[in-house]
Each structure stands twice: as structure tokens, then as C-alpha cells.
Amino acid sequence: MRRVALVFPYFRTRAATEMLLPPLGVATLAAHLRRLGVETRVFDCTFRTFGRLRAELRSFAPDLVGVSSMVSHTRNTFRIARMVRAELPHALLVAGGPLPTVFPRRYAHDFDVVFRGEADLSFPRFCRDYVEGASSVAALGELALDGYDGLFVPNHGLSVDNRVVHCDERQLAGFPAPDRTDFDHAAYQDAWLEATGARVTSIIATLGCPFACEFCSKPIFGNVVRRRPLDAVFDEIDRLWALGYDGLWIADDSFTLDRAYLAEFCRRMARRPVWWTCLSRADAVDAELVRLMADAGCRRVYLGLESGSQKTLRLMNKRVAVEDGVRAVHEYRAAGIEVAGFFIVGYPGETESSIEDTLELALALPLDEISFNVPYPLPGSALFRRLGGPDDGRDWTEENEVTFVYPSEFDADWLRRRIAGTMAAFAARR
């Protein structure tokens, strides 16, 4: 039996901002691969060391190693690729995820193949065909490579650049649930218990976001919102409850946008002993829907309020008003739902005065949690294109909230002091 290894290259850092959640992307790929009869193992590095990963990969001896990569995983991704080359020289190396989707050529030297976009259907077929047919890098060209959406191969004498696709709702309805067999559930639950007193895990119900905030990058799920069937969503929730989880982080970019879908979710969720949290836009709900969410066990909502300045919100192309955020916070709090507010300060084109407006708003609202970040030009975002990308001399892969990775007109030390003062005032108020 030939084997496929899927690697999630995040090693726990214990940073103050860490939010440990199992990688649902590789779990979904594993489910598709196993449905096709391919022996597959997920190597989630969250609770592993690099040495343990090396030993376990060597023992598993896969014919193909797929690594899921994003900006903050860049260093680990290429370190793992070099290790696989040394320890498993005959394995085909495949990169996928947000950063390979945006910059596939950056992976061409260290990886044999790149998959871009939603490769949930094409990547598993490719793996099956490779391990059953070609099964060697030299014979890669024997496959019908033009039939795998998202495939990019610029080496080994090949030139493949297939279209990037997004699955429609009909296709999503046929997806298996993410296969969580290989995750260390005890470790995840212990970490969450220590941090919050609850056992929390993640789930995704909808894909895509129709908005175009300048700082946001969405190379995988794109602009079109697609909904998973709620029957499938609740089958998954029931399985998670059976595994011992009692809280859900709904990881959708825009879970509250579809009113009818959200209302039906709330009606079904009200019958289950699981509480949940989610992201929401400030202008996405009204008091009636908020009450439904509260009755269904919604414990906390995370709002991207971003700024207390309307001018800055326009710079961000946020397409929301400051007043919308104020109203939303009060509506959620009135229903008994906690609210966390995300803010961005030091945005290109704003002023110190608008930063002060944002800090003042954060303290004026009845928020349960606040966080501040400086702009981060994610590859694939309009902000990345406007700024010309990050400064090559600065590290943009670290978990750091107040470090500019591009030339900024703002003094980072001043911002750190103002943020620290605001956080201290917030803590004192609470």
C-alpha cells in the first residue's frame, strides 16, 4: 500500500495570542483521500517537536508529502521540505495553502508540485493517480496533468499552470466531514481548559466572503459565499460533542451574513448542549437575530471594528460605519453575548488623531476583550499591492502585534506605548 502524508507545519509557540485549533483543511483532504482508498496520515505539528516529526515521517515512509503553508508558517514549511528531501529523497513534495496559492513560484525550488485554491477534489485525485500510477518524480509527466484544477508545476521539464477553482454548493454537499482521527484531542482540550476552562474546537459552515477590505487576503475561499448543508454541519457538531468538546469556534469569515441560514442554525443549535463563538460584521445582524443567537448558546462574538475614524474605515474599504459598530456592540451585550473588538492602528494614510479616536472608542464601548494590531500586508491583499509588499529586511512571519513590516510614517515605539496604556486602562475598567 502506497502512502500519503499531510503536514500542518505549526509548532506551538505559546505566544500570548495563540489560538490552538486543529487544521481543518488537511483534515478535509485526509477524508477525501481515505474515501478514495489512499492510505493517509495527518502530521499536525502543533504538539510535536521537529525531531519527532522527522522520526515519524521516516517511519511512515510516505510516497507523497503534502505541506499546507501560510505566511506565518513560511520558515517551518521550507525547513520541513529540506528535511523531507534529506530523509525521504524519493517522496514527491507538494505545497498547498494560502501562500503557495498567491506565490506558487516561491515554492518551485523546494517542492515538486504546488496546488492552489480549493483543491479538495483535484489534489486527492492527483495523489491517488500518482501513488497508483507514476509513483516517482521522474514519471510525473506520465499523468494527465491538465486534468487537476489548481496544479502548478514549473520544474522537472514540465510547465503546468492549471486554473484555480472554487467548489460550488452542490459539490460541498458531497464532501465528507473533516477526518479528525489523527489529531491529539486530549492535548487540544487540555490547552483550552488551561486558557478558558472549556474544551473548544473549530468548525466551518460557510466558505467565502463578498467584501473587499483592503487589508484582507482570501486566496483559498474567494469572494462567493457558499453554505454547507446544515444536516452535515450538525452531524459534525454531534461528533465533536462525542469527542468531549463543549465549545465551538465557528471559523467562517462571514458566518452571520446569510440571515436565513443563521436563523435555521440557531434553531437547531438551541437543542444542543454546546456553546459557540463566531466572527461577525458590525452591520450584519439586528436585535431579533442577536436574540436568536443568544438563545442558541452563542457566548461571544468577535467584531472587526478596526477603527474609530470613518475616514480610516474608508481607507480600509471596510464598507461599514463607526456607528454600525457601536450599535452592534450594544445589541450583542444587551442580549447577554460577550463582544471582542479587533482594531487596526497605524494604517497607511491615517493620522495620530484618528489613532486616538480608535483608542478612545475601544475604551468607550462595553467590550469584553480588545486587541490592537498594526497593518499587516498579507500577500494577495490590496494593501500588499499598494505597499509593494513587506520590507525584505524585516521578519514578517513572526507572531507580533506591533511591528511594522514595511516603511511606516508612524513611530512603532509610540504606538506600543499608546496601546499598552489603553490596554492597562481597559483592564482597570474591567
C-alpha positions as CSV (number, residue, x, y, z in Angstrom):
1,M,0.0,0.0,0.0
2,R,1.4,3.4,-1.0
3,R,1.1,6.2,1.4
4,V,0.4,10.0,1.6
5,A,1.5,12.2,4.4
6,L,-0.2,15.6,5.1
7,V,1.8,18.0,7.3
8,F,0.5,21.1,9.1
9,P,3.7,23.0,9.9
10,Y,2.7,24.9,13.0
11,F,4.8,24.2,16.1
12,R,3.3,25.6,19.3
13,T,4.9,28.9,20.3
14,R,3.0,29.7,23.5
15,A,2.6,33.3,22.2
16,A,0.1,35.3,24.1
17,T,-2.1,35.5,21.0
18,E,-2.0,31.8,20.2
19,M,-5.4,30.2,19.4
20,L,-4.8,26.4,19.1
21,L,-7.2,24.8,16.6
22,P,-6.8,21.7,14.5
23,P,-6.2,22.3,10.8
24,L,-9.5,21.6,9.1
25,G,-8.1,22.0,5.6
26,V,-5.7,19.0,5.9
27,A,-8.4,17.1,7.8
28,T,-10.8,17.5,4.9
29,L,-8.1,16.4,2.4
30,A,-7.5,13.3,4.5
31,A,-11.2,12.5,4.4
32,H,-11.3,12.8,0.6
33,L,-8.1,10.7,0.3
34,R,-9.4,7.9,2.5
35,R,-12.6,7.9,0.6
36,L,-10.6,7.2,-2.5
37,G,-8.8,4.3,-0.7
38,V,-5.4,6.1,-0.3
39,E,-3.6,5.3,3.0
40,T,-3.2,8.7,4.5
41,R,-1.8,10.1,7.8
42,V,-2.0,13.7,9.1
43,F,1.0,15.1,10.9
44,D,-0.3,18.0,12.9
45,C,2.9,19.6,14.3
46,T,1.1,21.7,16.9
47,F,2.1,19.4,19.8
48,R,5.1,17.8,18.1
49,T,8.8,18.7,18.0
50,F,10.7,18.9,14.8
51,G,12.7,15.8,15.8
52,R,9.6,13.8,16.5
53,L,8.1,14.8,13.1
54,R,11.3,13.7,11.4
55,A,11.3,10.3,13.1
56,E,7.6,9.7,12.4
57,L,7.8,10.7,8.8
58,R,10.8,8.4,8.3
59,S,8.9,5.5,10.0
60,F,5.7,6.1,7.9
61,A,7.8,6.3,4.7
62,P,5.2,8.1,2.5
63,D,5.4,8.3,-1.3
64,L,4.0,11.8,-1.3
65,V,4.3,14.5,1.3
66,G,1.9,17.5,1.2
67,V,2.6,20.6,3.3
68,S,-0.1,23.2,4.0
69,S,1.5,26.7,4.2
70,M,0.6,30.2,5.1
71,V,2.6,33.4,5.8
72,S,3.4,32.6,9.5
73,H,4.4,29.0,8.6
74,T,6.9,30.0,5.9
75,R,10.1,29.2,7.8
76,N,8.8,25.9,9.1
77,T,7.4,24.9,5.7
78,F,10.8,25.2,4.0
79,R,12.6,23.6,6.9
80,I,10.3,20.6,6.6
81,A,10.8,20.5,2.9
82,R,14.6,20.3,3.3
83,M,14.2,17.6,5.9
84,V,12.0,15.5,3.7
85,R,14.5,15.9,0.8
86,A,17.2,14.5,3.1
87,E,15.3,11.8,4.8
88,L,12.8,10.7,2.1
89,P,14.5,11.6,-1.2
90,H,12.1,9.5,-3.3
91,A,8.9,11.2,-1.9
92,L,7.1,13.7,-4.1
93,L,6.8,17.1,-2.2
94,V,3.6,19.1,-2.7
95,A,2.8,22.5,-1.3
96,G,-0.6,24.0,-0.8
97,G,-2.5,26.6,1.2
98,P,-2.8,30.4,1.1
99,L,0.8,31.5,0.4
100,P,1.5,28.8,-2.3
101,T,-1.7,29.9,-4.0
102,V,-0.6,33.5,-4.2
103,F,3.1,32.9,-4.9
104,P,3.5,29.4,-6.4
105,R,6.9,30.1,-7.9
106,R,8.4,30.7,-4.5
107,Y,7.9,27.0,-3.8
108,A,9.2,25.7,-7.1
109,H,12.8,25.2,-5.9
110,D,11.9,23.2,-2.7
111,F,8.7,21.5,-3.8
112,D,8.0,19.3,-6.9
113,V,4.3,20.4,-7.2
114,V,2.1,23.2,-6.0
115,F,-1.7,23.1,-5.6
116,R,-3.6,26.4,-5.5
117,G,-7.0,27.4,-4.3
118,E,-9.7,24.9,-3.2
119,A,-8.0,21.7,-4.3
120,D,-10.3,19.5,-2.2
121,L,-11.3,17.4,-5.2
122,S,-8.3,17.7,-7.5
123,F,-5.5,17.1,-5.0
124,P,-6.8,13.8,-3.7
125,R,-7.4,12.5,-7.3
126,F,-3.8,13.6,-8.1
127,C,-2.5,11.7,-5.0
128,R,-4.4,8.6,-5.9
129,D,-3.3,8.6,-9.5
130,Y,0.3,9.4,-8.5
131,V,0.7,6.6,-5.9
132,E,-1.1,4.0,-8.1
133,G,0.5,5.0,-11.4
134,A,3.6,7.2,-11.8
135,S,4.8,6.8,-8.2
136,S,8.1,8.5,-9.0
137,V,9.1,12.1,-9.7
138,A,10.7,11.1,-12.9
139,A,7.4,9.6,-14.2
140,L,5.3,12.6,-13.1
141,G,4.8,13.6,-16.7
142,E,3.0,10.3,-17.5
143,L,-0.1,11.6,-15.6
144,A,-2.7,13.7,-17.4
145,L,-1.6,16.8,-15.5
146,D,-4.0,19.1,-17.3
147,G,-6.9,17.4,-15.5
148,Y,-6.1,18.6,-12.0
149,D,-7.5,22.0,-11.1
150,G,-5.1,24.3,-9.3
151,L,-2.0,22.3,-10.2
152,F,1.2,24.3,-10.8
153,V,4.4,22.5,-11.9
154,P,7.2,24.7,-13.3
155,N,10.1,22.2,-13.0
156,H,11.1,18.6,-13.9
157,G,10.9,19.7,-17.5
158,L,7.2,20.4,-17.1
159,S,5.1,23.6,-17.5
160,V,1.7,23.2,-15.9
161,D,-0.4,26.1,-14.8
162,N,-4.0,25.0,-14.4
163,R,-6.9,27.1,-13.4
164,V,-7.8,27.9,-9.8
165,V,-11.3,26.9,-8.9
166,H,-13.8,27.2,-6.1
167,C,-16.2,24.4,-5.3
168,D,-20.0,25.2,-5.6
169,E,-22.6,24.3,-3.0
170,R,-23.6,21.1,-4.9
171,Q,-20.0,19.9,-4.6
172,L,-19.7,20.9,-1.0
173,A,-22.8,18.9,-0.2
174,G,-20.9,15.8,-1.3
175,F,-17.9,16.4,0.8
176,P,-17.1,14.1,3.7
177,A,-16.7,15.7,7.2
178,P,-13.1,16.6,8.1
179,D,-11.4,13.4,9.3
180,R,-10.0,14.3,12.8
181,T,-8.7,10.8,13.5
182,D,-5.0,11.9,13.7
183,F,-5.4,14.9,16.0
184,D,-4.3,14.9,19.6
185,H,-7.7,15.8,21.0
186,A,-6.5,15.5,24.6
187,A,-3.7,18.0,24.1
188,Y,-6.1,20.4,22.4
189,Q,-8.7,20.1,25.1
190,D,-6.1,20.5,27.9
191,A,-4.7,23.6,26.3
192,W,-8.2,25.2,26.0
193,L,-9.1,24.1,29.5
194,E,-6.0,25.8,30.9
195,A,-6.7,29.0,28.9
196,T,-10.5,29.3,29.2
197,G,-11.9,26.5,31.4
198,A,-13.7,24.9,28.3
199,R,-12.9,22.4,25.6
200,V,-13.1,24.3,22.4
201,T,-12.6,23.3,18.8
202,S,-13.4,24.7,15.4
203,I,-15.8,24.1,12.6
204,I,-16.5,25.7,9.2
205,A,-20.1,26.1,8.0
206,T,-19.7,28.6,5.1
207,L,-16.9,29.5,2.7
208,G,-16.0,32.8,1.1
209,C,-16.6,36.5,1.8
210,P,-18.2,39.0,-0.6
211,F,-16.4,42.0,0.9
212,A,-13.1,43.6,-0.2
213,C,-11.4,45.0,2.8
214,E,-8.1,46.3,1.7
215,F,-6.1,44.5,4.4
216,C,-7.7,41.1,3.8
217,S,-6.5,38.2,1.7
218,K,-8.7,35.3,0.8
219,P,-6.9,33.3,-1.9
220,I,-8.4,30.0,-1.0
221,F,-12.2,30.6,-0.4
222,G,-12.6,33.7,-2.6
223,N,-15.5,36.2,-2.9
224,V,-18.5,34.0,-3.3
225,V,-20.3,32.7,-0.1
226,R,-21.2,29.1,-0.2
227,R,-23.0,27.2,2.5
228,R,-22.5,23.6,3.7
229,P,-25.8,21.7,4.3
230,L,-26.8,22.2,7.9
231,D,-27.5,18.4,8.2
232,A,-23.8,17.8,7.6
233,V,-22.8,20.7,9.9
234,F,-24.8,19.2,12.8
235,D,-23.6,15.7,12.2
236,E,-20.1,17.1,12.6
237,I,-21.1,19.0,15.8
238,D,-22.6,15.9,17.3
239,R,-19.3,14.0,16.6
240,L,-17.3,16.8,18.3
241,W,-19.6,16.6,21.3
242,A,-19.0,12.8,21.5
243,L,-15.2,13.5,21.4
244,G,-15.6,15.7,24.5
245,Y,-15.7,19.2,23.1
246,D,-18.2,21.6,24.7
247,G,-17.5,24.8,22.8
248,L,-17.2,25.7,19.1
249,W,-15.2,28.4,17.3
250,I,-17.1,28.9,14.1
251,A,-14.2,29.9,11.9
252,D,-16.2,31.3,8.9
253,D,-15.1,34.6,7.5
254,S,-18.8,35.8,7.3
255,F,-21.0,33.4,9.3
256,T,-23.7,36.0,10.1
257,L,-24.2,37.3,6.6
258,D,-26.9,34.9,5.5
259,R,-29.9,35.7,7.7
260,A,-32.0,32.6,6.9
261,Y,-29.1,30.2,7.2
262,L,-28.0,31.7,10.5
263,A,-31.6,31.6,11.9
264,E,-32.0,28.0,11.0
265,F,-28.6,27.2,12.5
266,C,-29.7,28.9,15.7
267,R,-33.0,27.0,15.9
268,R,-31.2,23.7,15.6
269,M,-28.3,24.7,17.9
270,A,-30.7,25.6,20.7
271,R,-31.4,21.9,21.2
272,R,-27.7,21.0,21.8
273,P,-25.6,21.4,24.9
274,V,-22.7,23.1,23.1
275,W,-22.0,26.8,23.2
276,W,-20.3,28.7,20.4
277,T,-18.5,31.8,19.2
278,C,-18.1,33.4,15.8
279,L,-16.9,36.3,13.8
280,S,-19.5,38.9,12.7
281,R,-19.6,42.1,10.7
282,A,-20.9,45.1,12.6
283,D,-23.7,45.6,10.0
284,A,-24.8,42.0,9.6
285,V,-27.4,41.5,12.2
286,D,-30.3,43.1,14.1
287,A,-31.7,42.8,17.6
288,E,-34.1,39.9,16.6
289,L,-31.3,37.8,15.1
290,V,-29.0,38.6,18.0
291,R,-31.6,37.3,20.5
292,L,-31.8,34.1,18.4
293,M,-28.1,33.7,18.6
294,A,-28.1,34.2,22.4
295,D,-30.9,31.6,22.8
296,A,-28.9,29.2,20.7
297,G,-25.9,29.3,23.0
298,C,-23.8,32.0,21.3
299,R,-21.4,33.1,24.1
300,R,-19.1,35.6,22.3
301,V,-18.9,37.4,19.0
302,Y,-15.7,38.8,17.5
303,L,-16.2,42.1,15.7
304,G,-13.7,43.6,13.3
305,L,-14.4,47.2,14.4
306,E,-11.0,48.2,13.1
307,S,-11.2,52.0,13.6
308,G,-12.9,54.8,15.4
309,S,-12.4,57.1,12.4
310,Q,-14.8,57.0,9.4
311,K,-12.0,58.3,7.2
312,T,-9.8,55.4,8.1
313,L,-12.6,52.9,7.6
314,R,-12.9,54.3,4.0
315,L,-9.1,53.9,3.5
316,M,-9.6,50.2,4.5
317,N,-12.5,49.9,2.1
318,K,-14.4,48.4,5.1
319,R,-17.8,49.5,3.8
320,V,-19.2,50.0,7.3
321,A,-19.8,53.0,9.6
322,V,-18.4,53.6,13.0
323,E,-22.0,53.9,14.2
324,D,-22.7,50.4,12.9
325,G,-20.1,49.0,15.2
326,V,-21.3,51.0,18.2
327,R,-24.9,49.7,17.6
328,A,-23.8,46.1,17.1
329,V,-21.8,46.0,20.3
330,H,-24.7,47.3,22.4
331,E,-27.1,44.9,20.7
332,Y,-25.0,41.9,21.4
333,R,-24.3,43.0,25.0
334,A,-28.0,43.7,25.6
335,A,-28.7,40.1,24.6
336,G,-26.1,38.7,27.0
337,I,-23.5,37.9,24.4
338,E,-19.9,38.9,25.1
339,V,-18.2,41.0,22.5
340,A,-14.5,41.2,21.5
341,G,-13.3,44.0,19.3
342,F,-10.5,43.9,16.8
343,F,-8.8,47.2,15.9
344,I,-6.0,48.2,13.5
345,V,-3.9,51.3,14.2
346,G,-1.2,52.9,12.2
347,Y,-3.0,52.3,8.9
348,P,-1.2,53.9,5.9
349,G,-2.8,57.3,5.3
350,E,-4.4,57.8,8.7
351,T,-3.3,60.3,11.4
352,E,-2.3,60.2,15.0
353,S,-5.6,61.9,15.7
354,S,-7.6,59.1,14.1
355,I,-5.5,56.6,16.1
356,E,-6.5,58.4,19.2
357,D,-10.2,58.2,18.1
358,T,-9.8,54.4,17.8
359,L,-8.2,54.0,21.2
360,E,-10.9,56.2,22.7
361,L,-13.7,54.1,21.1
362,A,-12.2,50.9,22.4
363,L,-12.4,52.2,25.9
364,A,-15.9,53.8,25.5
365,L,-17.6,50.6,24.3
366,P,-18.8,47.9,26.7
367,L,-16.4,45.3,25.2
368,D,-15.2,42.2,27.0
369,E,-11.9,41.9,25.1
370,I,-9.9,44.2,22.8
371,S,-6.9,43.7,20.6
372,F,-4.8,46.0,18.5
373,N,-2.7,45.3,15.5
374,V,-0.7,47.3,13.1
375,P,-1.5,46.8,9.4
376,Y,-0.1,43.5,8.0
377,P,0.2,43.5,4.2
378,L,-1.0,39.9,3.6
379,P,0.1,38.5,0.2
380,G,-3.0,38.6,-2.0
381,S,-4.5,41.7,-0.4
382,A,-5.0,45.1,-2.0
383,L,-2.9,46.5,0.8
384,F,0.0,44.3,-0.2
385,R,-0.3,45.6,-3.7
386,R,-0.5,49.2,-2.6
387,L,2.6,49.0,-0.3
388,G,4.6,46.8,-2.7
389,G,4.8,44.0,-0.2
390,P,6.8,43.9,3.0
391,D,10.3,45.2,3.5
392,D,12.6,42.2,2.7
393,G,14.8,43.3,5.7
394,R,12.1,42.8,8.2
395,D,10.7,39.5,9.5
396,W,7.0,39.2,8.6
397,T,6.5,35.6,9.7
398,E,6.6,36.1,13.4
399,E,3.6,36.4,15.8
400,N,4.0,40.0,16.7
401,E,1.2,42.6,17.1
402,V,3.1,45.9,16.9
403,T,5.9,45.6,14.4
404,F,5.7,47.3,11.0
405,V,7.0,45.1,8.2
406,Y,7.0,48.0,5.7
407,P,8.2,51.6,5.9
408,S,5.6,53.4,8.0
409,E,5.1,57.1,8.9
410,F,4.2,56.1,12.4
411,D,6.7,55.5,15.3
412,A,6.2,51.9,16.4
413,D,7.5,52.7,20.0
414,W,4.9,55.5,20.4
415,L,2.2,53.1,19.2
416,R,3.3,50.4,21.6
417,R,3.2,52.9,24.5
418,R,-0.3,54.1,23.5
419,I,-1.6,50.6,23.0
420,A,-0.1,49.5,26.4
421,G,-1.7,52.4,28.1
422,T,-5.1,51.7,26.5
423,M,-4.9,48.0,27.5
424,A,-4.0,49.0,31.0
425,A,-6.9,51.4,31.2
426,F,-9.2,48.7,29.8
427,A,-8.0,46.1,32.4
428,A,-8.5,48.6,35.2
429,R,-12.1,49.4,34.0
430,R,-13.0,45.7,33.9
